Amino acid sequence: MITDLDTYRRDLILALRVRDVPGDRIGEIVAEVESHVADTGEDPHEAFGPAREYAATTTGLARSRWGWTDLAVAVAAGAAGWLLAGGLLGLVSGTSLGPLRPWAAVALGLAVAAPTVVHLRRTTSAVRDPRTGRDMAPFPRWAPWLLGGLLALPVAVAAVVLVAFS
């Protein structure tokens, strides 16, 4: 039952995030579900239905609405990924990405990615439990190190290949 509630909580938080529900409101909704399950002993799927459907009925939105800012962030993230991938491949293969040198493409990709990540970080509010004030969906401490390592690994491999074959 605990595992089932944990899974339902995770799915519900994700479904509400997709609908752009503020973090404080998500915390209230999840706390209501947890309290009901604790009081009645019911399975959350039986009491509330699938997490996506419950999120839609709770918020009144069938799906999230994208604005111009969301579109700009998505395009910037895509451009940053393309520049980083092309620049790193160019470093390994020794070719250029159009008029850009490989290091310039990597630098430009990082320059485009940085404000995109900062924007996403600022617009995402924490999901706080109204009963305790704790974050209900904390970002693991090891995650930034893993993400940074995954980004640094291709750069390190490219540098080793360049040094080895120069």
Buried (B, 14 or more C-beta within 10 A) or exposed (E): EEEEBEEBBBBBBBBBBEBBBEBEBBBBBBBEBBEBBEEEEEEBBEBBEBBBEBBBEBBEBEEBEEEEEEEEBEEBBEBBBBBBBBBBBBBBEEEBBEEBEBEBBBBBBBEBBEEBBEBEEEEEBBBBBEEEEEEBBEEEEEEEEEEEEEEEEBBEEBEEBEEEEE
